[in-house]
């Protein structure tokens, strides 16, 4: 295990961050979160009284703010972004300013402040549509959207500054699924589960597209592994992080098997031709990481959340939907 103790998590009050931050605290890290808190100031309320947690409400585009929050941090886990293609396309200039332009200052300030390790959350969507049975990290990138393009460009920016005293690592996650205190119901498995539970009807757009997924607790575990691995195992490297690769129709059928056979599945055409089957063999081979949760586990976790009343108004509350929240907040 490395000696890194204080971690800055950008986007720490987001979907993955809300699961990762408590795990970091449990592991004894000092955690500083930098987030706009667009989805509520109380996302991390279960950890709010932990003296090892510091929450900073602010914008990663503010270099002066970065210069205040970065000193003392030994590692950065950079999660903050305008997440997914529809949200990015709502305001491409905003998306570029946050996802790409701000990245230069973020990396520069990290280096100037003595950060030892920088972990960047890219996306498996950078591969585009691939014909290979297993998409590995060495294949050429063919991003189909601006969201994916800027993810790929940020990878280049970061890996170019890899050095003996600044360890850089890129992770390309599959689509994350499962329950989080900052829940998203606009991700494939979560969308389908919501409709299966609350509408008893799932509409599948297309159905033949493959969508790799990883359960959210496993995604948090990936970041922990990347923080704690020795420098030589991660320095300047790229890792896919997925688990189960299924078609959207197979996902719908799997969800129906968990939620109940009375759920109807309806298929319709789709213009979204993104399809990819990522291999996570490298992270297993080099870091010994293997997921311990399944997509079914993610569905069960969501189902438990619905039944316990933890997800009120799931069809109408905009906080579960990134693009609706962005439209309402008019972020600039």
Buried (B, 14 or more C-beta within 10 A) or exposed (E): EBEBBBBBBBBBBBBBBBBBBBBBBEEEBBBBBBBBBBBBEEBBEEBEEBEBBBBBEBBBBBBEBBEEBBBBBBBBBBBBBBBBBBBBBBBBEBBBBBBBBBBEBBBBBBBEBEBBBBBBBBBBBBBBEBEEEEBBBEBEBEBBBBBBBBBBBBBEBBBEBBEEEBBBBBBBBBBBBBBBBBBBBBBBBBBBBBBBBBEEEBBBEBBEBBBBBBBBBBBBBBBBBBBBBEBEBBBBBBBBBBBBBBBBBBBBBBBBEBBEEEBEBEBEEBEEEBBBBBBBEBBEEEBEBEBEBBBBBBBBBBBEBBEEEEBEEBEEBBBBBBBBBBBEEEBE
